[in-house]
Amino acid sequence: MPRIKIEMPQHFTFTTEMPVRISDINYGGHLSNDSIVSLIHEARVRFLAQYNYGELNVEGVGMIMTDSAVIYKAEGFHGDVLQIDVCISDFNKYGCDFYYLLSNKKTAVEVAHAKTGMVFFDYEERKVTAVPQKFRDRMQKNA
């Protein structure tokens, strides 16, 4: 199987920091893959919150993940502080991609690259809906 590649953006619009907790460590003694997915989820929630959005309410509609990819670059350990840089790109009619760069805050070593595909979803109608124009305009203005 060919390796997954993520073309990382040159510019990120949001940064947050999170410590690696003991519960994030797997039996190999390093940051677990499932914890990386949880960390990028938290980073996405924090990113949206800066605009007073939530995953269930972005201009009146929600968001739902369609796919995700993670490229592991280096180990993370209990007590490390991760800097997670986030940006949005690749808008289409129904959604966009979130990109995440996870780095060790102290050493600047890249720990992981990640991308999640998100579409907008009307939870009442239970169907995919178009990207709210106000959200698209706001995100592209800040890109």
N, C-alpha and C positions, 0 to 999 in steps of 0.2 A: 504494500500500500504506500503510495507517495505521501511524503510528509506534508502537513498542513502549513501553509504560509499565510501570514497576516502582514499586509502592507501597512505599516504603522504611519500615522500622520506625523508631520513635522511640528505641528503646533497643537498644544492642548489648552483648553480654556478653563479648566477647573483642577484644583489640587486638594487632596485631603490626606490625612495621615491616620494610620491604624496600627496598633500594636499586634504582634503575633501572640495570641493567647496559648496557654498550655493545651486547651481543647482544640487548637488548630494543628497540633502536631500528630503525625501518624506513627506507626510502629517503626518506620525507618528513621525516626528522630528528627524529621524536618516537616516543613509546612505541607499539609496534605492538599491533594487536588480538589477535594470537595470544599475545603476551606477557602481556596482561591475563588471559587464560584460564589461563595457567600460574601467574601470581601468585596468582589466587584459589584455584587448586588447592593451592598451597603453604600458603596461609592456612587452608584447610579442614583440611589435614593437621595443621597446628600447633594448630588449635582442638581437633580430636579428641584429639591427644596430651596435652593438659592433663588429660584424663579417662582417660588410659592406653588409649585406643582407637586403632585404625588403620582405614583404609578396608576392609581385608579381615577385620577382627575387631572388631565391635561386639557385645558380649555373644554371641559365637559365630557371628555371621553377618556378611556383608560388605555393602558399599554399592555402588550403581552409579548413574551419572548418567542421568537420563531426558531432561533438557532444560537449556538454559542461555540466559541473555539478558544482554546488556551494553548499557548506555546510556553513551555517551561524553560527558563534560561539559567536559573541558579537556585540553590537551596535557600530557604528561609528558616529561621530558628526561633524558638521561644525567646521572647524578650526583644527581638528585632522590631523596629518601627518601620512600617512600610509607607512610602509615599505613593499614592495612587493618583495618577494624572488621568483625566477623562476628557473626551471630546465627542462630538456627534458629527457624522458625515454621511455621505451616500444616501441622500434623501431620494425616495421614490414616491409613487402615488399614495401608498399605504403606510410607509414607515421610514426607518433610517437605521443606521448602525451606530452603536456606542463603541468607542475604543478605549482601552485601559492599559496604562503602562505602570506596572508595579515595580518599584525600586526600593532597595534598602536605603533608608534615609541617611544613615551614618556613613555608609561606604559608597553610595551611588551605584552599586551593582544592580543591574536589571534582574529581577526575579522572575517576571512573567510578562508576556504580552497577551492581551485578550480582546475579543470582539464579541458583541452580542447583537443579533438582529432583532429589532423591536418593531412591531406593527401596532397601529392604533386599533382599539377594540371597543365596541359599544357593548358593555356588559348586560345592559337591559335587553337589547336585541340579539345578543349572542352572535355578533358578526363583526368582521373586519370593517373598518371605516377609513376614510381618507385622513391624511395628516392634517390637523387643524392649521389653517393658513397662518394664524397669529403665532403659533408655536414655530412653524417653519421659518417665518420671517425673523423671529426673535433669535433663533439658533443660528441662522445664516449670518445675521448681523454681527453676532458675537464670535463667529468662527475666525 
